[in-house]
Amino acid sequence: MRLPTSMTEPRQEYGAFTMVSSAANARELPVLVFTPSDYDSGVARYPVLYLLHGVNDSPLTEQGMRSMNAPESTIQQLVDFHGLIIVMPMVGNTFYLDSPKQPSVRMATYVGEELPRWVDGQYRTIAERQQRFLAGFSMGGYGAVSLLCRYPETFSVALSRAGVMELAMGIVDHAWDDAALTVDLLGSYWQEPEAYHRNSCPNLLNRLADRKEEVGIVLEVGREDILLPCNQRFRDHLHRLGIPHIYAEYPGGHSWSAHCLFSLLAHLDFFRSIENQELP
């Protein structure tokens, strides 16, 4: 596939935009779906990667979504190279939670149940848990790991770049006054510590106790990232529990780029090769 090489070429939009109805949230939510370039001319079925965004101020519109995900040509290139479908839901700054404080926010149910059902109904997917994967950055990294723990019957691998593995990490590691990003979803940490414990990834890992051989987790984080300590603790917890995982630290801080996505998908190919019992 040839990518645009100059600003003089007409802009090409990649990915099909649609609004998906969520009964759990009583509204429609925006989604971009990237299929291989030869999808329309074939009959093959494909694995699906759900790529989850981090905290941002983009509006829940097509324009907001496309501006958040530029350059989309890179995502299309990865879809073609790895032979899969990438689904990118946009859920606002909800941490992919079913919020106990806001009954109208049930994003875990949406991404874990409703969206895969919709995707499998609309696209030629391999509708098996072994061929459904999650990936994300920061809040999206939390979403990937937490949704794998909540829905191991739906997904098999979670890829996290600088994920918020502990929702109270700012208080624990950096002496913040409160967990500002989740206070509307879970309440104040000082008043609702149990909610933060229950919804943090170390506790959610308990749900995988009987499925250790069926899942894989990838953790990547920058050595200067404020989330490094909680990712290191989570790595150690994975090791203690015997859950298959890959852990890597990279130079830099809390940032996301095309290089991060390239790296995560390279790790995904390792787990896919194990599922297929062959080398990539």
Residue frames relative to the residue before (quaternion, step in Angstrom):
aa qw qx qy qz dx dy dz
M 1.0000 0.0000 0.0000 0.0000 0.00 0.00 0.00
R 0.2868 -0.7580 0.5621 0.1650 3.60 -0.85 0.96
L 0.2696 -0.7719 0.5584 0.1405 3.56 -0.80 1.03
P 0.6126 -0.5380 0.4098 0.4090 3.62 -1.13 0.48
T 0.2158 -0.8195 0.5243 0.0832 3.57 -0.85 0.98
S 0.8078 0.1446 -0.0961 0.5633 3.62 1.12 -0.19
M 0.6159 -0.5615 0.4163 0.3635 3.52 -1.30 0.40
T 0.5930 0.5850 -0.3701 0.4113 3.62 1.23 -0.30
E 0.5853 0.5692 -0.3806 0.4342 3.60 1.18 -0.36
P 0.5506 -0.5994 0.4453 0.3732 3.63 -1.05 0.59
R 0.5076 -0.6549 0.4697 0.3047 3.54 -1.03 0.83
Q 0.1504 -0.7837 0.5983 0.0717 3.55 -0.89 0.96
E 0.2808 -0.7547 0.5685 0.1683 3.53 -0.87 0.95
Y 0.1811 -0.7679 0.6091 0.0808 3.51 -0.95 0.96
G 0.7500 0.3697 -0.2793 0.4719 3.54 -1.11 0.60
A 0.3433 -0.7309 0.5575 0.1925 3.56 -1.00 0.88
F 0.2446 -0.7758 0.5677 0.1266 3.57 -0.71 1.09
T 0.1343 0.7716 -0.6168 0.0783 3.56 -1.05 0.76
M 0.3639 -0.6692 0.5914 0.2645 3.53 -1.33 0.26
V 0.1815 -0.7997 0.5691 0.0608 3.56 -0.73 1.11
S 0.3994 -0.7280 0.5099 0.2246 3.56 -0.82 0.99
S 0.0935 -0.7809 0.6169 0.0286 3.55 -0.93 0.97
A 0.3222 -0.7490 0.5481 0.1864 3.56 -0.53 1.16
A 0.6215 0.5695 -0.3397 0.4172 3.58 1.04 -0.79
N 0.7701 0.3238 -0.1656 0.5241 3.59 1.06 -0.78
A 0.3676 -0.7729 0.4512 0.2530 3.58 1.34 0.03
R 0.7126 0.3438 -0.2797 0.5439 3.57 0.97 0.90
E 0.5015 -0.6086 0.5108 0.3423 3.53 -1.34 0.06
L 0.1507 -0.7901 0.5918 0.0536 3.54 -1.10 0.79
P 0.4860 -0.7049 0.4354 0.2781 3.61 -0.95 0.86
V 0.0391 -0.7823 0.6213 -0.0228 3.53 -1.13 0.83
L 0.1594 -0.7256 0.6574 0.1260 3.54 -1.22 0.68
V 0.0889 -0.7894 0.6067 0.0300 3.57 -0.95 0.92
F 0.1481 -0.7815 0.6045 0.0432 3.54 -0.78 1.13
T 0.0677 -0.7903 0.6089 0.0112 3.57 -0.74 1.09
P 0.6395 -0.5170 0.3839 0.4200 3.61 -1.16 0.43
S 0.6332 -0.5882 0.3531 0.3583 3.57 -1.08 0.75
D 0.7322 0.3920 -0.2351 0.5050 3.59 1.10 -0.61
Y 0.2796 0.8064 -0.4889 0.1802 3.61 1.25 0.26
D 0.7206 0.4735 -0.2693 0.4291 3.59 0.77 -1.02
S 0.7078 0.4545 -0.2683 0.4695 3.60 1.15 -0.45
G 0.7192 0.4319 -0.2448 0.4861 3.60 1.24 0.02
V 0.4081 -0.6880 0.5404 0.2609 3.52 -1.38 -0.17
A 0.4193 0.7322 -0.4538 0.2867 3.59 1.28 0.01
R 0.3168 -0.7027 0.6025 0.2070 3.52 -1.31 0.51
Y 0.2429 -0.8167 0.5201 0.0594 3.56 -1.05 0.81
P 0.5184 -0.5684 0.5271 0.3610 3.57 -1.27 0.43
V 0.2638 -0.7660 0.5680 0.1450 3.57 -1.24 0.42
L 0.1351 -0.7527 0.6409 0.0663 3.54 -1.03 0.94
Y 0.2126 -0.7538 0.6118 0.1106 3.56 -0.84 1.06
L 0.1377 -0.8171 0.5594 0.0198 3.57 -0.41 1.30
L 0.1556 -0.8434 0.5142 0.0102 3.56 -0.42 1.31
H 0.3945 -0.7536 0.4870 0.1983 3.56 -0.79 1.06
G 0.4749 -0.6479 0.5194 0.2914 3.52 -1.36 0.27
V 0.7396 -0.3647 0.3024 0.4780 3.56 -1.32 -0.15
N 0.1946 0.7684 -0.5898 0.1545 3.58 -0.89 0.92
D 0.4629 -0.6896 0.4954 0.2544 3.54 -1.32 0.27
S 0.3622 0.7503 -0.4881 0.2599 3.61 1.21 0.29
P 0.4709 -0.6692 0.4871 0.3052 3.60 -0.97 0.77
L 0.5174 -0.6492 0.4670 0.3046 3.56 -1.18 0.61
T 0.4240 0.6555 -0.4847 0.3944 3.52 0.64 1.29
E 0.6663 -0.4756 0.3627 0.4453 3.57 -1.26 0.16
Q 0.6534 0.5085 -0.3255 0.4567 3.60 0.90 -0.85
G 0.6610 0.5054 -0.3108 0.4593 3.58 0.92 -0.86
M 0.6649 0.5111 -0.3001 0.4546 3.53 0.97 -0.85
R 0.6849 0.4784 -0.2969 0.4626 3.58 0.88 -0.88
S 0.6428 0.5059 -0.3388 0.4647 3.61 0.98 -0.68
M 0.6342 0.5403 -0.3234 0.4486 3.57 1.09 -0.69
N 0.7853 0.3728 -0.1604 0.4676 3.58 1.03 -0.80
A 0.3700 0.7265 -0.5066 0.2803 3.61 1.14 0.29
P 0.6061 -0.2319 -0.7603 -0.0296 1.58 -2.03 1.47
E 0.4180 -0.7325 0.4833 0.2346 3.54 -0.73 1.07
S 0.5446 0.6208 -0.4020 0.3955 3.60 1.17 -0.46
T 0.6182 0.5416 -0.3457 0.4529 3.61 1.10 -0.64
I 0.6353 0.5124 -0.3285 0.4754 3.58 0.99 -0.81
Q 0.6451 0.5135 -0.3248 0.4634 3.59 0.96 -0.83
Q 0.6238 0.5417 -0.3341 0.4537 3.57 1.01 -0.79
L 0.6762 0.4839 -0.2915 0.4729 3.58 0.95 -0.85
V 0.6021 0.5507 -0.3502 0.4600 3.58 1.06 -0.71
D 0.6854 0.4778 -0.2844 0.4702 3.57 0.90 -0.92
F 0.6753 0.5117 -0.3026 0.4366 3.57 0.91 -0.88
H 0.7733 0.3653 -0.1841 0.4844 3.58 0.88 -0.97
G 0.3841 -0.7628 0.4604 0.2422 3.59 1.22 -0.12
L 0.5733 0.5547 -0.4077 0.4443 3.54 0.75 1.08
I 0.4541 -0.6212 0.5506 0.3236 3.54 -1.38 0.03
I 0.1548 -0.7658 0.6159 0.1016 3.58 -0.99 0.82
V 0.1238 -0.7801 0.6128 0.0235 3.54 -0.81 1.12
M 0.0899 -0.8125 0.5759 0.0002 3.56 -0.73 1.10
P 0.1144 -0.7968 0.5908 0.0538 3.61 -0.23 1.21
M 0.2116 -0.7420 0.6190 0.1469 3.56 -1.23 0.49
V 0.0206 -0.8548 0.5145 -0.0646 3.56 -0.47 1.22
G 0.5223 -0.6144 0.4329 0.4028 3.61 1.22 0.09
N 0.6688 -0.5113 0.3611 0.4011 3.56 -1.29 -0.13
T 0.2451 0.8214 -0.4607 0.2303 3.53 0.78 1.17
F 0.3536 -0.7610 0.4678 0.2774 3.58 1.31 -0.13
Y 0.5181 -0.6765 0.4052 0.3312 3.58 1.17 0.61
L 0.4282 0.7147 -0.4323 0.3449 3.54 1.15 0.76
D 0.3218 -0.5987 0.6689 0.3009 3.46 -1.45 0.18
S 0.2510 -0.8361 0.4731 0.1192 3.55 -0.11 1.31
P 0.3629 -0.7225 0.5404 0.2332 3.60 -0.85 0.90
K 0.6724 0.4897 -0.2901 0.4732 3.61 1.24 -0.35
Q 0.7738 0.2202 -0.1225 0.5811 3.58 1.17 -0.54
P 0.2896 -0.8020 0.4955 0.1654 3.61 -0.07 1.23
S 0.6456 0.5284 -0.3210 0.4483 3.60 1.18 -0.47
V 0.6630 0.4485 -0.3060 0.5154 3.61 1.27 -0.07
R 0.1864 0.7671 -0.5839 0.1894 3.57 -0.31 1.31
M 0.0728 0.8591 -0.5000 0.0819 3.53 0.70 1.16
A 0.5612 0.5630 -0.4089 0.4482 3.63 1.12 -0.39
T 0.6521 0.4995 -0.3088 0.4795 3.58 0.95 -0.84
Y 0.6537 0.5287 -0.3141 0.4411 3.57 0.96 -0.86
V 0.7583 0.3776 -0.2214 0.4832 3.60 0.67 -1.09
G 0.7046 0.4822 -0.2733 0.4430 3.59 1.05 -0.68
E 0.8010 0.2532 -0.1155 0.5300 3.58 1.10 -0.63
E 0.7632 0.4163 -0.2359 0.4342 3.57 0.53 -1.17
L 0.6974 0.4924 -0.2971 0.4277 3.59 0.79 -0.97
P 0.6550 0.4847 -0.3445 0.4663 3.69 0.82 -0.76
R 0.6278 0.5286 -0.3401 0.4592 3.59 1.02 -0.74
W 0.6553 0.4999 -0.3074 0.4755 3.60 0.99 -0.82
V 0.6625 0.5086 -0.3113 0.4534 3.60 0.87 -0.94
D 0.6715 0.4937 -0.3063 0.4599 3.60 0.87 -0.88
G 0.6727 0.4947 -0.2969 0.4633 3.57 1.13 -0.58
Q 0.7332 0.4350 -0.2217 0.4732 3.56 1.15 -0.61
Y 0.7956 0.2560 -0.1019 0.5395 3.59 1.10 -0.66
R 0.5321 -0.6046 0.4847 0.3411 3.55 -1.30 0.40
T 0.0969 0.8075 -0.5667 0.1318 3.53 0.11 1.32
I 0.4134 -0.5903 0.5996 0.3480 3.51 -1.38 0.12
A 0.1856 -0.8516 0.4851 0.0700 3.54 0.01 1.33
E 0.4468 0.6375 -0.4874 0.3955 3.54 0.60 1.24
R 0.6018 -0.5964 0.3893 0.3614 3.57 -1.04 0.74
Q 0.6232 0.5624 -0.3441 0.4206 3.60 1.06 -0.72
Q 0.7452 0.3636 -0.1975 0.5229 3.58 1.23 -0.44
R 0.6014 0.4819 -0.3941 0.5007 3.56 1.18 0.61
F 0.0437 -0.8153 0.5753 -0.0488 3.55 -0.77 1.13
L 0.2435 -0.7465 0.6038 0.1374 3.54 -1.31 0.48
A 0.0588 0.7840 -0.6172 0.0308 3.57 -1.09 0.69
G 0.1849 0.8028 -0.5561 0.1099 3.56 -1.12 0.52
F 0.3813 -0.7021 0.5659 0.2035 3.51 -1.41 0.34
S 0.8556 0.0660 -0.0683 0.5088 3.56 -1.04 0.89
M 0.8005 0.0651 -0.0128 0.5957 3.63 -0.37 -1.14
G 0.6527 0.5171 -0.3070 0.4608 3.58 1.05 -0.75
G 0.6044 0.5353 -0.3534 0.4724 3.57 1.15 -0.55
Y 0.6106 0.5132 -0.3322 0.5034 3.54 1.09 -0.74
G 0.6501 0.5303 -0.3188 0.4411 3.56 0.91 -0.91
A 0.6546 0.5261 -0.3192 0.4391 3.58 0.91 -0.90
V 0.7211 0.4345 -0.2586 0.4737 3.59 0.76 -1.04
S 0.6740 0.4990 -0.3150 0.4444 3.60 0.86 -0.87
L 0.6729 0.4859 -0.3064 0.4661 3.60 0.99 -0.75
L 0.5825 0.5379 -0.3775 0.4784 3.60 1.11 -0.53
C 0.6715 0.4909 -0.2951 0.4701 3.58 0.95 -0.87
R 0.6982 0.4693 -0.2770 0.4643 3.59 0.96 -0.81
Y 0.8126 0.1840 -0.0540 0.5503 3.58 1.07 -0.77
P 0.0594 0.8301 -0.5521 0.0507 3.63 0.60 1.03
E 0.5951 0.5507 -0.3724 0.4515 3.58 1.23 -0.25
T 0.6956 0.4518 -0.2584 0.4953 3.60 1.29 -0.28
F 0.8050 0.1943 -0.0678 0.5564 3.60 0.97 -0.90
S 0.2991 -0.7812 0.5253 0.1563 3.57 -1.21 0.50
V 0.8033 0.1428 -0.0534 0.5758 3.62 1.07 -0.64
A 0.1143 -0.7646 0.6306 0.0674 3.57 -1.11 0.78
L 0.1342 -0.7781 0.6126 0.0353 3.56 -0.90 1.02
S 0.0187 -0.8271 0.5603 -0.0406 3.58 -0.55 1.14
R 0.1015 -0.7460 0.6550 0.0645 3.53 -0.99 0.92
A 0.8387 -0.1144 0.0323 0.5314 3.57 -0.60 1.20
G 0.1713 0.8264 -0.5145 0.1514 3.55 0.88 0.96
V 0.4498 -0.6522 0.5383 0.2871 3.55 -1.21 0.61
M 0.1262 -0.8551 0.4992 0.0608 3.56 0.33 1.25
E 0.7596 0.2003 -0.1262 0.6058 3.59 1.17 -0.58
L 0.4054 -0.7598 0.4534 0.2298 3.59 -0.56 1.11
A 0.7059 0.3941 -0.2625 0.5267 3.58 1.23 -0.30
M 0.2742 0.8083 -0.4946 0.1638 3.59 1.21 0.34
G 0.6202 0.5588 -0.3623 0.4145 3.62 1.02 -0.65
I 0.6585 0.4802 -0.2963 0.4979 3.56 1.11 -0.69
V 0.6902 0.4976 -0.2778 0.4460 3.56 0.89 -0.99
D 0.8077 0.3238 -0.1380 0.4730 3.58 0.80 -1.02
H 0.8234 0.2490 -0.0866 0.5025 3.59 1.05 -0.67
A 0.4498 -0.7359 0.4211 0.2809 3.60 1.28 0.30
W 0.2178 0.7634 -0.5710 0.2092 3.58 0.96 0.85
D 0.6031 -0.5820 0.4065 0.3637 3.57 -1.18 0.55
D 0.7808 -0.1062 0.1006 0.6074 3.58 1.03 -0.79
A 0.5614 -0.5751 0.4653 0.3709 3.56 -1.33 0.13
A 0.2084 -0.8632 0.4425 0.1248 3.55 0.47 1.29
L 0.6890 0.5204 -0.3011 0.4047 3.61 0.90 -0.86
T 0.7753 0.3228 -0.1706 0.5153 3.58 1.15 -0.50
V 0.4019 0.7458 -0.4700 0.2478 3.59 1.19 0.01
D 0.6613 0.4922 -0.3178 0.4684 3.62 1.03 -0.66
L 0.6873 0.4882 -0.2718 0.4642 3.58 1.17 -0.59
L 0.8183 0.2210 -0.0691 0.5262 3.57 0.96 -0.94
G 0.5244 -0.5944 0.4348 0.4274 3.58 1.21 -0.34
S 0.6842 -0.4451 0.3635 0.4491 3.56 -1.29 0.01
Y 0.5388 -0.6247 0.4544 0.3360 3.56 -0.98 0.83
W 0.6751 0.5200 -0.3023 0.4270 3.58 0.95 -0.86
Q 0.7110 0.4072 -0.2488 0.5165 3.59 1.19 -0.43
E 0.7963 0.2259 -0.0950 0.5530 3.59 1.15 -0.62
P 0.0673 0.8377 -0.5410 0.0325 3.66 0.77 0.88
E 0.6069 0.5701 -0.3650 0.4164 3.59 1.07 -0.66
A 0.6322 0.5340 -0.3341 0.4511 3.60 1.02 -0.77
Y 0.6537 0.4999 -0.3112 0.4753 3.58 1.01 -0.77
H 0.6430 0.5120 -0.3221 0.4697 3.57 0.99 -0.78
R 0.6824 0.5061 -0.2988 0.4346 3.59 0.80 -1.00
N 0.7705 0.3846 -0.1908 0.4711 3.58 0.96 -0.85
S 0.5368 0.6008 -0.4232 0.4144 3.61 1.22 0.10
C 0.6444 -0.6010 0.3257 0.3428 3.54 -1.09 0.78
P 0.6111 0.5469 -0.3930 0.4161 3.69 0.88 -0.62
N 0.6796 0.4570 -0.2981 0.4904 3.60 0.96 -0.77
L 0.6476 0.5324 -0.3261 0.4368 3.61 0.96 -0.81
L 0.5461 0.6258 -0.3976 0.3899 3.60 1.15 -0.49
N 0.5404 0.6317 -0.4053 0.3803 3.59 1.14 -0.49
R 0.6149 0.5698 -0.3422 0.4244 3.57 1.16 -0.56
L 0.6765 0.4772 -0.2885 0.4811 3.58 1.25 -0.30
A 0.3367 0.7924 -0.4705 0.1933 3.59 1.28 0.00
D 0.7646 0.3589 -0.1946 0.4988 3.59 0.96 -0.80
R 0.7098 0.4255 -0.2482 0.5035 3.60 1.27 0.09
K 0.1964 0.8417 -0.4890 0.1177 3.56 1.18 0.52
E 0.7184 0.4418 -0.2592 0.4708 3.58 0.98 -0.75
E 0.6694 0.5260 -0.2882 0.4385 3.58 1.26 -0.13
V 0.7390 0.3767 -0.2070 0.5188 3.60 1.23 -0.16
G 0.1023 -0.7612 0.6331 0.0968 3.52 -1.37 0.24
I 0.1168 -0.7864 0.6048 0.0467 3.57 -1.08 0.75
V 0.1268 -0.7658 0.6275 0.0604 3.56 -1.02 0.90
L 0.0689 -0.7799 0.6220 0.0156 3.57 -0.89 1.01
E 0.0323 0.7558 -0.6536 0.0241 3.54 -0.90 1.00
V 0.0883 0.7937 -0.5956 0.0865 3.57 -1.04 0.77
G 0.4780 -0.6657 0.4938 0.2907 3.57 -1.15 0.61
R 0.5486 -0.6410 0.4275 0.3246 3.57 -1.06 0.71
E 0.7152 0.3810 -0.2483 0.5307 3.60 1.21 -0.37
D 0.4267 0.7164 -0.4504 0.3191 3.59 1.26 0.20
I 0.5008 -0.6498 0.4743 0.3195 3.60 -1.00 0.77
L 0.6662 0.4983 -0.2957 0.4694 3.59 1.23 -0.37
L 0.3659 0.7548 -0.4786 0.2595 3.60 1.25 0.08
P 0.6808 0.4963 -0.3373 0.4201 3.68 0.70 -0.88
C 0.7024 0.4531 -0.3003 0.4595 3.61 0.83 -0.87
N 0.6193 0.5200 -0.3521 0.4713 3.60 1.13 -0.50
Q 0.6321 0.5168 -0.3331 0.4717 3.58 1.06 -0.68
R 0.6440 0.5047 -0.3254 0.4740 3.58 0.99 -0.77
F 0.6558 0.5075 -0.3165 0.4607 3.56 0.97 -0.81
R 0.5971 0.5509 -0.3493 0.4669 3.58 1.05 -0.74
D 0.6766 0.4884 -0.3004 0.4620 3.59 0.86 -0.92
H 0.6407 0.5199 -0.3254 0.4618 3.58 1.04 -0.74
L 0.6155 0.5353 -0.3370 0.4702 3.59 1.03 -0.76
H 0.6518 0.5174 -0.3092 0.4603 3.55 0.98 -0.87
R 0.6586 0.5129 -0.3135 0.4527 3.58 0.92 -0.87
L 0.7211 0.4408 -0.2449 0.4751 3.57 1.00 -0.82
G 0.4254 -0.7279 0.4485 0.2967 3.58 1.24 -0.23
I 0.3937 0.7046 -0.4948 0.3219 3.58 1.09 0.66
P 0.4949 -0.6787 0.4452 0.3103 3.63 -0.72 1.01
H 0.1601 0.7969 -0.5631 0.1493 3.56 -0.79 1.01
I 0.2216 -0.7018 0.6554 0.1698 3.49 -1.42 0.30
Y 0.0617 -0.7949 0.6036 0.0105 3.58 -0.91 0.92
A 0.0699 0.7991 -0.5926 0.0735 3.58 -0.89 0.94
E 0.1826 -0.7503 0.6261 0.1080 3.55 -1.11 0.83
Y 0.1365 -0.7978 0.5864 0.0312 3.54 -1.03 0.90
P 0.5961 -0.5381 0.4265 0.4161 3.60 -1.17 0.34
G 0.6887 0.5065 -0.3467 0.3861 3.56 -1.15 0.58
G 0.5235 -0.6531 0.4735 0.2743 3.48 -1.39 0.15
H 0.7797 -0.3207 0.2560 0.4729 3.53 -1.18 -0.70
S 0.3714 0.7205 -0.4991 0.3063 3.57 0.10 1.27
W 0.2418 -0.7533 0.6016 0.1099 3.52 -1.28 0.58
S 0.0919 0.7817 -0.6112 0.0830 3.55 -1.00 0.86
A 0.7076 -0.4201 0.3355 0.4585 3.54 -1.31 0.03
H 0.5999 0.5721 -0.3664 0.4226 3.59 1.06 -0.69
C 0.6229 0.5400 -0.3455 0.4483 3.60 1.03 -0.73
L 0.6761 0.4844 -0.3005 0.4669 3.57 0.90 -0.87
F 0.6032 0.5418 -0.3540 0.4661 3.60 1.02 -0.73
S 0.6792 0.5029 -0.2893 0.4495 3.57 0.89 -0.96
L 0.6613 0.5116 -0.3145 0.4495 3.59 0.88 -0.92
L 0.6917 0.4708 -0.2939 0.4622 3.58 0.89 -0.86
A 0.5740 0.5490 -0.3878 0.4676 3.60 1.15 -0.44
H 0.6496 0.4904 -0.3133 0.4893 3.59 1.00 -0.75
L 0.6067 0.5543 -0.3574 0.4439 3.58 1.05 -0.72
D 0.6293 0.5463 -0.3425 0.4339 3.60 0.97 -0.78
F 0.5809 0.5667 -0.3770 0.4465 3.60 1.14 -0.56
F 0.7075 0.4388 -0.2706 0.4834 3.59 0.84 -0.93
R 0.6173 0.5334 -0.3568 0.4551 3.59 1.05 -0.61
S 0.6398 0.5267 -0.3316 0.4508 3.58 1.02 -0.71
I 0.6201 0.5221 -0.3433 0.4745 3.58 1.11 -0.65
E 0.6363 0.5260 -0.3270 0.4600 3.58 0.96 -0.85
N 0.7379 0.4105 -0.2239 0.4867 3.58 0.97 -0.88
Q 0.3360 -0.7685 0.4728 0.2703 3.58 1.37 -0.15
E 0.6519 0.4224 -0.3478 0.5250 3.52 0.94 0.95
L 0.5816 -0.5735 0.4365 0.3773 3.56 -1.24 0.34
P 0.6020 -0.5604 0.4078 0.3965 3.59 -1.14 0.55
